[in-house]
Amino acid sequence: MPGRGESLPILPFYLPQTLADEAFLFRRELKLSTHVGFRRVYFRRRLSTGEYETDWQLIDERRVMSFGSPQTSLDPLKLNFFDQGGVTVKVDNSDGYFAPEDYRSSFWNGYMSQYRTLCKVVAGYDVGNEIPVEVPSQTTLFYVILTDEVEQARNNTVLMKLRGMGSIFSEVTADQLSFASMSTLTAYNLLTAVRDYTDSNGVKIFQKFFSLGAWNLSGASNQGYTQITTTALKDTKVVDFIRKLAAAERAVFYVGADGGFNFVSRTGDASSTAHFFGGALYTADQAHTIIDVTKYGDATAKVYNRVRVKFNSADTETSYYTASESWAWGDSSSSFKFGVKTLDLDIPWMTTAAASTVGDAMLTEYQYPKKEITFRSKFYPPINILDRVTVSYAVIEEDTNLWGTAYIGRDTWQAANLQHNEFREQEFYVTKIVHNLDQFLTEISGRAV
């Protein structure tokens, strides 16, 4: 294996010249039964000054024993909660390459520390013959940061637990943000206060991770939040402040594949961006992409027919707005069919009008159950949260391998069991994505449009 500071050979590769070329090559690749994929891990270390080195450093794939399964999900535990989980990467430390920085053999020797090292993982398909051609053109899957203890495991292996980049917002409390110079406390202005947060030396901390031009605040309105004060925000982490603001704005915030901060509308795509086929269904220009369907049905656990929004820090009856339906015994209401189910939201900075907008919207969305689905697919890197996708699946009588075997490094995935679910051209908004980079497959969950 190359030692510290030893450069790795980089083979030339070419990208499709247009988006149409890329789409064609990607669809063609998915129709094949055998695939050639690639996975790469890059690090950026901190210099002795604390600043990050300029260039990303490629880690030799032969050192990586497991790439893990990064997960991104919307509402994994409760409504309006967006989670960009981390990933655990397992590496070979036989020569001390991943030892602490005070070891001469360490990749970090001469740098500040292993901790807070930035990491990005890229993956995709090589569709070329003699010359590598990589699709999709945006092959970066996610960015993470090393904040947890680096575990020395058995047999000279090291486990590196990396957290999503959103975790940096848990290190600062919101009462440290500066609102004093703002004439109006709109959502947009509040987020710029996060963006421009400075330490005691005037250094803009969060812009060390997301440059000034990498903040997409398109989901932030000019709605006022007049009740926000440093006292009201005491002990509230910035990450929780952003999440509550997202709930009030019907928005989500996440770190994109380009490494940028995004606070955008929760409204999904207007039309379908991908069609997944499984079982006995396929078309001439689309492949069998579904390996198996692990869940499908009405999401009755997410039925809420009464929404109660607390929009003032004072605990009085006038601090609440309640949206609910009228119902009577024996009618066709959600409350009679499923029982009265209350969703409590605590966003103590809104006006009464804003609280009613949020409460009414949540009641409309969750008053009745919608279909939800979870399926495993061939590795599908272009998928994003809130993408609108079409799914078609039909029962097949034969227990046969429709997908072949994907050979990715030392790992493979085989044919899967087929279920007796059948549906055609049903559309869902993507709510959860898990990329299994060891088996090169993607698990996708969605909620019906």
Steps between C-alpha positions, in 0.01 A plus 500: 500500500620854439643665808425841642554773245540251215284593204251258351476442124196677361357353183347736245124483475240682297158633586204518262489832315129571554228409749327304222816295447523434872134395529538262206817341638348466847181334371705268281717401796201414718370260233818291518524195723863559601642835608835660565479757774738723688516636855748751634564664835668840527624687807593862573723541804550802723830681483683605816319837471164325520412583139420219257744398231395616154474169314310181573728200564397170341523195725618189319195274459710202604514647849120525532346178632141630526344816359188473716140599427433875524138589568295811432140521616211738551288449813684189625380551858248782484342726243703790362827341612770466235793272583817478297667210676867420503689194394753262652797425277720200585864523390815286509756639743768231459771758431374767741366723224188585701680532834485828698695797368799452734597178319748554216315249281168682543319671214448787749864532608592868472137610513292624792287196587289217364195664649283730288654360184262554208403203285312451176397175336444466127354203316348411166527278194786466255326456163810523283697228327871572468467854637298549821176694454331582831129565554324687641708815457425600861661203673537652848245334728555686825732701724571404860733607782706293744390604850479173694773285650705308244464139613793262475330166432635147481732375227656841434177658384367844583138614513448862404157629604418804289203729561294698253616858443183631663647384832724808516189706583463309827820656636357853539189616687260733322513767770853577377368611160485872431153644431547848645571676170201349318202725435268201447542143617397315184593139436750612238666747736514244780681255275748764391574546870590131508708533185688804630553382859843608622721400790675742740765571235249587230547171310187376322498146634235335282645653184812294565285202402256663256638791301294818465373401156401148611192602705170438320228667708224489237255339744523788747215750486462859616262385771578674828599329825463790739514293818854375450740624766829375635315405819248289305788324322704425811643143494349439154758353265526667162411170330172486696435868427534430125273196526225693676533780248470239223182365659354850513594565138393157370858457385791258541869566549779271389853490364491419130727283290679819396588568864268800529252594774139482380185635665232431240126451467368162605285488188623214283556490125202580278563197275670164527877494449553122492303179442592186694384162368494161668367148468331435166491866393744686279508710184725503198707792627486427874661228705392278786634717779298372798664209681219455751218687673536478877206720604185626332169616643305772677709693752237511774767577761535841336135595520440823692152653493566762768803732485584721795763770444659684789617834361573697817742421780234579762304189597149642467203399289554799269849369420354211301333457163306179440400365161253211509207350316136489602376146547216294639453135586447288191616756244780458245745727681857412581432557871225237507688248287843526667422677827607852587876525452672821600824638363667754729737757349701737717620801298479786753591791273216524249207732452147363530460518122821306441399235753163453329671460161730228637226322696254495209765375258604217732136398553444485124810288446452249782125486563465179298753221441708493186681209342866465592756273341850372564692311234855402418635604162813470297741769615334827400720800591291780337212456746428782747259563788162633375566380145174390340536146367273247330497137613358201313511144629319182402515144627716259303443127531856388445762514772769622266781751501389804303791719592816292468782566740677832559872462562628796703840440655465196722126539547200372305124501518286220368138446400240577765174351615186621325186608683136493399456875479377635170460862396564700186623854451444612857678823588682569826710775655829357621529522880798275572812388314756244615795433269663166585845563356631155589228314307443785252126532540262776608204473737231758428192591705222725379163648589221517242449826316 
